Amino acid sequence: MITPPAQSIVRYRVPLLLFWAVALLFSIPRASRVHESLQVEGEPILDSESDAAGRLIREAFPEPIAHFFVVTLSAPGPVDSGGPRAVLASLTEAAEAQPYVTRVLSYLNTRDSNLVSADHLTTFFVAVVEVDEHNTATDRVPAFRRAIHNRMARQEDGVAVDRRIPVRDGQLLCREQDRRGKAHVLA
């Protein structure tokens, strides 16, 4: 048995179809200009911080960055001077020496204050990693970790790798022995 609303639709199907056909004909001209009606983007803010950051990234990395490692360095003193600066320079040098690293971006080579914390006790650098069909970024993690470990172990100012810290979830935590600095490899 058909319910009363369904009976009405079946009984008046031709007028209903005609109504929808007319509605369609009237909507086609407006539908063809819908992109004009829905244009909602605002005016870009020129010379904003995000504009400057985007420009810096495009200048530093002319090709898109798909794979990278990040190393953070923390110290009780300013990371942009003295011993911590030497450790940062040594770590970026170790990263640049890896054949699969195509570019390293740090405070030392950009002088960008966004790469150093407000208290100047923490910084980081980005190592862009080249991958191919045989070696993914994940395949390169152990070699990168070893390079950072080896460099940290050779620091003459007492900064050394603490091998007791567990490695998990792709993180390698390196801790200083005499509170001069520490590095974290997030790969």
C-alpha positions as CSV (number, residue, x, y, z in Angstrom):
1,M,0.0,0.0,0.0
2,I,1.3,3.4,-0.9
3,T,1.2,6.2,1.6
4,P,-0.8,9.4,0.9
5,P,2.4,11.6,0.2
6,A,3.7,9.0,-2.2
7,Q,0.3,8.8,-4.0
8,S,0.4,12.6,-4.5
9,I,3.9,12.5,-6.0
10,V,2.9,9.7,-8.4
11,R,-0.4,11.4,-9.3
12,Y,1.2,14.8,-9.9
13,R,4.6,13.6,-11.3
14,V,4.3,15.4,-14.6
15,P,3.7,18.9,-13.0
16,L,6.5,18.1,-10.5
17,L,8.9,17.2,-13.3
18,L,7.9,20.4,-15.2
19,F,8.4,22.5,-12.1
20,W,12.0,21.1,-11.6
21,A,12.8,21.5,-15.3
22,V,11.8,25.2,-15.1
23,A,13.7,25.7,-11.9
24,L,16.8,24.1,-13.6
25,L,16.4,26.5,-16.6
26,F,16.3,29.5,-14.3
27,S,19.3,28.4,-12.3
28,I,21.7,27.6,-15.2
29,P,22.6,31.3,-15.8
30,R,23.4,31.8,-12.1
31,A,25.2,28.5,-11.8
32,S,27.5,29.4,-14.7
33,R,28.7,32.4,-12.6
34,V,28.9,30.7,-9.2
35,H,32.7,31.1,-9.1
36,E,32.2,34.9,-9.1
37,S,29.7,34.7,-6.3
38,L,31.8,32.4,-4.1
39,Q,35.1,34.3,-4.4
40,V,35.8,34.7,-0.7
41,E,39.6,35.0,-0.5
42,G,40.8,38.3,1.0
43,E,43.5,40.6,0.0
44,P,47.0,39.3,0.8
45,I,48.9,41.0,3.6
46,L,52.1,42.1,2.1
47,D,55.4,42.1,4.1
48,S,53.9,39.9,6.8
49,E,56.0,37.5,8.9
50,S,54.5,34.5,7.0
51,D,55.3,36.2,3.7
52,A,58.9,36.7,4.9
53,A,59.1,33.1,6.1
54,G,57.8,31.8,2.9
55,R,60.3,33.9,0.9
56,L,63.1,32.7,3.1
57,I,62.2,29.1,2.5
58,R,61.8,29.6,-1.2
59,E,65.3,31.3,-1.4
60,A,66.9,28.7,0.8
61,F,65.3,25.7,-0.9
62,P,64.5,26.4,-4.5
63,E,63.2,22.8,-4.9
64,P,60.4,21.5,-2.7
65,I,61.5,19.8,0.5
66,A,60.0,16.4,0.9
67,H,62.4,14.6,3.4
68,F,64.4,16.2,6.1
69,F,65.9,15.6,9.6
70,V,65.7,18.1,12.4
71,V,68.4,18.4,15.1
72,T,67.8,20.6,18.1
73,L,70.5,21.9,20.4
74,S,69.9,23.2,23.9
75,A,72.4,24.6,26.3
76,P,72.5,26.5,29.6
77,G,74.3,29.4,27.8
78,P,73.5,31.2,24.6
79,V,73.6,28.8,21.6
80,D,74.7,31.6,19.3
81,S,78.1,32.2,21.0
82,G,80.9,30.3,22.7
83,G,80.9,26.6,23.3
84,P,77.3,25.9,22.2
85,R,77.9,27.8,19.0
86,A,81.0,25.5,18.3
87,V,78.9,22.4,19.0
88,L,76.2,23.7,16.6
89,A,78.8,24.4,14.0
90,S,80.3,20.9,14.5
91,L,76.9,19.2,14.2
92,T,75.9,21.1,11.1
93,E,79.3,20.3,9.6
94,A,78.7,16.6,10.4
95,A,75.3,16.7,8.8
96,E,76.6,18.5,5.7
97,A,79.3,15.8,5.3
98,Q,76.7,13.1,4.8
99,P,76.5,12.3,1.0
100,Y,72.7,12.1,1.1
101,V,72.2,15.5,2.8
102,T,71.7,18.1,0.1
103,R,71.3,21.2,2.2
104,V,71.6,22.3,5.9
105,L,69.7,25.3,7.2
106,S,70.7,26.7,10.6
107,Y,71.1,29.9,12.4
108,L,74.8,29.9,11.5
109,N,74.2,30.1,7.8
110,T,71.0,32.1,7.7
111,R,71.3,34.5,10.7
112,D,67.5,34.0,11.0
113,S,66.5,34.7,14.6
114,N,63.4,32.4,14.1
115,L,65.8,29.5,14.4
116,V,66.9,30.5,17.9
117,S,64.6,30.6,20.9
118,A,63.8,33.9,22.6
119,D,66.1,33.1,25.5
120,H,68.9,32.0,23.1
121,L,69.3,28.7,24.9
122,T,67.8,26.5,22.2
123,T,68.2,26.3,18.4
124,F,67.7,23.7,15.7
125,F,68.9,23.0,12.2
126,V,67.2,21.2,9.2
127,A,69.1,18.7,7.1
128,V,67.4,18.1,3.8
129,V,67.7,14.5,2.8
130,E,67.9,13.2,-0.8
131,V,66.1,9.9,-1.4
132,D,66.1,7.5,-4.3
133,E,64.4,4.3,-5.3
134,H,66.9,2.3,-3.2
135,N,67.1,4.4,-0.1
136,T,64.2,6.1,1.6
137,A,64.6,8.7,4.3
138,T,63.9,6.0,6.9
139,D,66.8,4.0,5.5
140,R,69.1,7.0,6.1
141,V,68.1,7.5,9.8
142,P,70.7,5.1,11.3
143,A,73.6,6.6,9.3
144,F,72.5,10.1,10.2
145,R,72.2,9.1,13.9
146,R,75.7,7.6,13.8
147,A,77.1,10.7,12.3
148,I,75.6,12.9,15.0
149,H,76.6,10.4,17.8
150,N,80.2,10.3,16.5
151,R,80.5,14.0,16.3
152,M,79.0,14.5,19.7
153,A,81.3,11.9,21.2
154,R,84.4,13.8,19.8
155,Q,83.5,17.2,21.3
156,E,86.4,18.6,23.1
157,D,84.4,20.8,25.4
158,G,82.9,17.8,27.3
159,V,79.7,17.5,25.4
160,A,79.1,13.8,24.8
161,V,76.4,11.3,23.8
162,D,74.7,9.6,26.7
163,R,74.0,6.1,25.3
164,R,71.8,5.3,28.3
165,I,68.9,7.3,26.8
166,P,66.6,5.0,24.9
167,V,66.0,5.5,21.2
168,R,62.3,5.2,20.4
169,D,59.8,6.6,17.9
170,G,62.5,7.8,15.6
171,Q,64.1,10.0,18.2
172,L,67.7,9.9,19.3
173,L,68.4,11.9,22.4
174,C,71.9,13.1,23.0
175,R,72.7,14.6,26.5
176,E,75.6,16.6,27.6
177,Q,77.7,15.3,30.5
178,D,78.8,18.7,31.9
179,R,75.7,20.8,31.3
180,R,77.2,22.6,28.3
181,G,74.6,21.5,25.8
182,K,72.5,18.7,24.4
183,A,71.2,17.7,21.0
184,H,68.1,15.8,19.9
185,V,67.9,14.2,16.5
186,L,64.3,13.9,15.3
187,A,64.4,11.7,12.3
